[in-house]
Amino acid sequence: MKIKTGDMVIVLSGDDKGKKGKVLKALPSTHQVLVEGVNVHKKHLKPSQANPKGQIIDKTLPIDVSNVALIDPKTQKPTRVGYKLKGEEKIRVAKKSGAEIK
C-alpha cells in the first residue's frame, strides 16, 4: 500500500468527496485507511456501570484506499505515488511533480 500513516490525502469518491485530511491509521490487510474528519458516524452507547447515562459518540470509520489520493507537496493537488532509489534507500515520490514525499 502506497499511502502511509501521517500522509495528507484527498477523498476522490463517496459522501465526503473533496475533503482533505491526515491519515490516522493505515490498515494494509484490508486495504483501508482512517482519515481524520472523513466517514464519521454516530455511535450510540448503552448505559453501563462506568457510563450510567449512556452517550452518542462520533466514530471515524475506515475508507477504502482506492477512494483517496495523496496530496502533492508542491502543487497541493491529488497525485499518484511512485518510488525512486536514492543510493541504497527507496523513497516515495509524487508522480505529477516528482517531489519527495516525507
N, C-alpha and C positions, 0 to 999 in steps of 0.2 A: 504494500500500500504506500503510495507516494505522499500522502498527507499525514503529517505528524502532529502530536500534541503541541500546542502553542502557536500553530500557524494561523494566519488571518485568512479566512475564506469568505466566499460569497455564495449564497444559495441560488442555484440555477433553475429549480423547478419546485412546484408544490405550493402550499399555502403561504410560506414565508419567502417566496421568490424575491430576490433583490436584496434581502437582508444580509448584512455583513456581521461577522463575529469571530471570536477566537475559539479554536478547537480546545475544548476542555479535556477530552479523552478520546483516544483512537482505539477502536475495537477491531483489530485486523482479522480475527477469527470469523466475524460476521460481516465484514466489510462495511462497518458503520462508524460514525463519529458523533460525539456530543458537541454541539456548537452553542456557545453562550447566547442566550436570548432567542434561540430558534427551536421550534417544535416544543413549546412549553404548554403543558396541560395541567389542569387542576386535579388534585388527588384528595379524596375525602378520607379522613382518618377517623376511625371509630373511637369513642371514649374508652380510656383504659386507666389502669392504676396510675401510671406516670402522667397521663394527659386526661384528666377527668372530664373536660369539656368536649374533647374532640376538636378537630380543626380541618381547614382546607388549605393544602399547600400547593405551591407551583412546582412542578417537576419537569425537568428537561429530559426529553426522550431522544434516543439516537435517531439519526437520519442516515440514509444510505450514502456512501462516499461518492457514488456516481452523480448525486444531485448537488454536489458542491464543487467549486473550483478555487484554487489557490489565487490570492490576490498578488499581482506582480509588484515587487517592492519599488520599482522605478515608476511605472505608469499608473499604479493603483487600479488596474483592470484585471479581469479574470485571465488566467493563463494556465497552460499545461505545464507539467514538471518533467524535466529531463535530467540526465546525470552526466557529469564530466569527471575525468580523472585529473587530479591536481597532485602530481607526484605519485605517492602511494595512496592518497586519500580520495575517496569517491564523494563528490559534492553534488548537491541538488542545484539546478539552475532553472530559471524561468525560460520557457520556450520563446516567448514573444520578444523579450528584451535581452536575454542572455545573462541577466543579473543573478548573482549568487543568492541563494535562499539560506538565511541564517549563516 
